[in-house]
Amino acid sequence: MGLGNFVGRIFHRRSGRLGRDGYKHAIGSLHDQRRAQRLPIAMPVLIYGRLGDEPFFEPTETINVSARGGLIPISAGVARQQELILTNMQTEEELLCRVARLIRSERGQMLVGLEFVQSAPSFWRAASATND
């Protein structure tokens, strides 16, 4: 089942929940900039990139996902427009993405809005199985 097909099921099940506790305000401020509907799905991911000459990787979990990318908390000091490799830990699929937004949450944590470099509407396909 594609991302668009289970939007209604997830939305009704989560009924208005924008993200995990403490992120509602930060995520809500992105509302006007959205090009694709986001779903509040927590999915394990691994992010790879470079900070200067040093490679880094960081396991994290999505706060929300869309057909164009996702929002994750991250401790690495990435920059806007920086390219990263995102791995969906449920499918082990890797995808090149770019940092589209950097947001500081109310708790002081850095949230990174990722945008897929190429369209990949099925990248989060395991999300429906996760929330059944």
Buried (B, 14 or more C-beta within 10 A) or exposed (E): EEBEEBBEBBBEEBEEEBBBEEBBEBBEEBEEEEEBEBBBBBBEBBBEBEEEEEEBEBEBEBBBBBBBBBBBBBEBEBEEEBEBEBBBBBEEBEBEBBBBBBBEBEEEBBBBBBBBEEEBBEBBBBBBEEBE
